[in-house]
Every structure is written in C-alpha cells, then in structure tokens.
Amino acid sequence: MAETETSVPTRLPVTVQKPTPYTFDLGLLLAEDPNPVLLTTAENLEAELAAIARDGAQALVNQLLSTCPIESTPAGVLLSLPGIETRLPREKALPPPRTPTTWEKFAAKKGIKSKTAEQRKKMVYDEETGDWVPKWGYKGLNKKGEDAWIVEVDEKKERELRAKGKGDGDRGAGANLGRTERKEKVRRNERLQRANERKGRKNGGK
C-alpha cells in the first residue's frame, strides 16, 4: 500500500510588515490599516481578503502583548486594556436636560433624598413577636403599644391631652397617646397637601 502523504500547513510569520504602519485603539480592540487593498483576480478574492484580515489580527495581537500589562491570577492570565481613544459619532444630538419638577426643586433645597430599597419595603421584622408585620396600616408596627394595658407617658403631654378632652376614660389620656399623635400627623399631612394643591393652582399648575 502506498503511504498517504499528509500536508503540513505552512506557518505564517508572526511579524507583519506594511509600507504604512497600523494605527491602534486598544481600548476598542481596533487595528486600522491605512494601506490600499490590492486585489489581483476574482478567483483569488476570498484568499486575499482573508490574508489581509489575518495580518490585521496578528498585528493587533502583537500590539496587545507588547504594550498592555499582563498578570497571572487564580482565574487565569489577564490582560488589562487601556482607555478608549476613538470618539465614536452619535447618530442623534444629545437630548436637552430635563427641567426639574417642583418636588425635585423642593427636595434639593431641603436636602431630601430618595428612599433606599430597604426603606421602601412594606414588611419589617418585629423582634418581640418574631414575625414579619407591615410598617403601616392594619396591625402595622406604627400602632405598636396602643393596645397595651399599661403604658409609660409624658406627664406634660398627658396634661395637655386632658385639657383638650382627648383622654380615654379610666385608662387616662396617655393610654391613647400614640393613636392621637398618629392621627394628628395624618391631619397635618392632609393640610399640607391641600396647601400645596392651592399653591400649584395659583402658579398655573394642574
């Protein structure tokens, strides 16, 4: 039997020589070839384009290995890219800055910050009962202590509540102090809301 001859692919050179050197933007992994593309015949079109692409990729790899810092880590060998130099054009102009709303102006003036994700949670953990309860509303944590049979109160506030007739019978004015303060906050917020609505209508808002 005749021995079959196996063809060994020719190893291409690692160095790439061009009349005009490449320009690189390593942050974008970009290699720009300013040399004209010289094609011979239509039959060799694919091979010649593949050779040009191969030279560009080889030149880019050479530039990366010779200029970028390389370090060995437990995850493998890492090569750090530099910053991007090429400014890519935008298809459309930048949008104009949005005008702040009335609330955003007020919040910036008063130093009010948006609530975090933790603050927005509706349920909180009650360490005394070991259960998750809502912050507000029915059986909310804000009503904690209102049903207690004995409470510690401020004598001054209790005298003020008694004078206003907001006591709770035999339990004393202080027994209903938490509920009274909570309802007073609700009424104060409603007054502020109505005042803001009147101010908005006066300024031409909806």
C-alpha positions in Angstrom: 0.0 0.0 0.0 1.2 3.4 -0.9 1.8 5.7 2.0 -0.5 8.7 2.0 1.3 12.0 2.1 0.0 14.3 4.8 0.3 18.0 4.0 1.6 20.1 6.9 0.2 23.7 6.8 2.7 26.4 6.4 3.3 28.5 9.5 2.8 32.2 8.7 5.2 34.7 10.1 4.3 36.4 13.4 5.6 39.8 12.4 3.6 41.8 9.9 5.4 44.3 7.6 3.4 47.0 5.9 4.5 50.1 4.0 2.5 52.3 6.2 2.2 51.1 9.9 -1.1 50.3 11.5 -2.8 52.6 14.0 -4.4 51.1 17.0 -7.1 51.8 19.6 -6.5 49.0 22.0 -9.4 50.1 24.2 -11.7 49.1 21.3 -9.5 46.3 20.1 -9.2 48.3 16.9 -6.5 48.0 14.3 -6.7 50.4 11.3 -4.8 49.6 8.1 -4.2 52.7 6.0 -2.7 50.7 3.1 -4.7 50.3 -0.1 -6.3 46.9 -0.7 -4.6 45.4 -3.8 -6.6 42.6 -5.3 -5.4 40.6 -8.3 -8.2 38.4 -9.8 -11.8 37.5 -8.8 -10.7 33.9 -8.2 -8.2 34.9 -5.5 -10.6 37.4 -3.9 -11.5 35.4 -0.8 -8.0 34.2 -0.2 -6.5 37.7 -0.5 -9.2 39.3 1.8 -8.5 36.5 4.4 -4.8 37.3 4.2 -5.4 41.0 4.8 -7.7 40.2 7.8 -5.2 37.7 9.2 -2.4 40.3 9.0 -4.6 42.9 10.8 -5.5 40.4 13.6 -1.8 39.4 14.0 -0.7 43.0 14.3 -3.4 43.7 16.9 -2.3 40.7 19.0 1.3 41.8 18.8 0.5 45.3 19.9 -1.6 44.0 22.8 1.1 41.6 24.1 3.8 44.2 23.8 2.1 47.3 25.3 -0.6 46.1 27.8 0.1 44.9 31.3 -0.3 41.1 31.8 -0.8 39.4 35.2 -1.4 35.9 36.3 -4.4 35.3 38.6 -6.2 32.3 40.0 -8.8 32.8 37.3 -6.2 32.8 34.6 -3.9 35.2 32.7 -5.5 38.6 32.4 -4.5 41.4 30.1 -5.7 45.0 31.0 -6.8 47.2 28.2 -6.1 50.9 28.1 -8.8 53.6 27.8 -10.7 54.2 24.6 -9.2 56.9 22.4 -11.5 56.9 19.3 -14.5 59.2 19.7 -17.4 57.4 18.0 -20.0 59.8 16.4 -23.6 59.9 17.7 -26.5 59.3 15.3 -28.6 61.9 17.0 -27.9 65.0 19.1 -27.8 64.8 22.9 -31.3 65.3 24.4 -31.8 68.6 26.3 -31.5 68.4 30.1 -34.9 67.7 31.8 -36.4 70.5 33.8 -36.6 69.5 37.5 -40.1 69.2 38.8 -41.5 71.3 41.7 -40.9 68.4 44.1 -37.3 67.8 42.9 -36.5 71.5 43.4 -38.0 71.5 46.9 -36.2 68.2 47.8 -32.9 69.6 46.6 -33.4 72.8 48.6 -34.3 70.9 51.8 -31.7 68.2 51.3 -34.4 65.4 51.0 -33.0 62.2 49.5 -34.9 59.4 47.8 -35.7 56.3 49.9 -33.5 53.3 49.6 -34.8 49.9 48.6 -34.6 48.8 52.3 -36.7 51.8 53.3 -39.3 51.0 50.6 -40.0 47.6 52.0 -43.6 47.2 53.3 -42.8 44.4 55.8 -40.5 44.7 58.8 -39.3 42.2 61.4 -40.8 42.5 64.9 -38.1 41.2 67.2 -40.6 40.9 70.2 -43.1 38.6 68.4 -40.6 37.1 65.9 -43.0 37.8 63.0 -42.9 40.0 59.9 -45.5 42.7 60.2 -46.4 45.7 57.9 -44.9 49.1 58.7 -48.3 50.9 58.4 -52.0 50.1 58.3 -53.8 47.2 59.8 -51.7 45.5 62.6 -48.8 47.8 61.5 -45.7 48.4 63.5 -46.6 52.1 63.9 -49.6 51.0 66.1 -47.4 49.0 68.4 -48.2 49.6 72.1 -51.6 51.2 71.5 -53.4 48.1 72.9 -51.0 47.7 75.9 -52.8 47.7 79.3 -50.2 49.9 80.9 -48.0 52.5 79.2 -45.4 55.0 80.2 -46.4 58.5 79.2 -45.1 62.0 79.4 -46.8 63.9 82.2 -46.8 67.2 80.2 -48.4 65.6 77.2 -50.9 63.9 79.3 -52.0 67.1 81.0 -52.3 68.7 77.5 -54.5 65.9 76.3 -56.7 66.0 79.4 -57.1 69.7 78.9 -58.2 69.1 75.3 -60.6 66.4 76.3 -58.8 63.6 74.4 -58.4 61.2 77.2 -59.5 57.6 77.1 -61.8 57.2 80.1 -60.4 55.3 83.0 -57.2 54.4 81.1 -56.0 58.0 81.1 -55.0 60.4 78.4 -51.6 58.8 77.9 -53.1 55.4 77.0 -54.3 56.8 73.7 -51.2 59.0 73.1 -49.8 57.0 70.2 -53.1 56.9 68.3 -53.7 60.6 68.9 -50.2 61.6 67.6 -50.6 59.3 64.6 -54.0 60.9 63.7 -52.6 64.3 64.2 -49.8 63.6 61.8 -52.4 62.4 59.2 -54.4 65.6 59.6 -51.2 67.7 59.3 -50.2 65.9 56.1 -53.7 66.5 54.7 -53.4 70.2 55.5 -50.1 70.4 53.8 -51.3 68.5 50.8 -54.3 70.9 50.4 -51.9 73.9 50.7 -49.6 72.5 48.0 -52.6 72.0 45.7 -53.8 75.6 46.2 -50.2 76.8 45.6 -50.0 74.7 42.4 -53.2 76.1 41.0 -52.1 79.6 41.9 -48.9 79.1 39.9 -50.7 77.7 36.9 -50.1 74.0 37.6 -52.7 71.3 37.2 
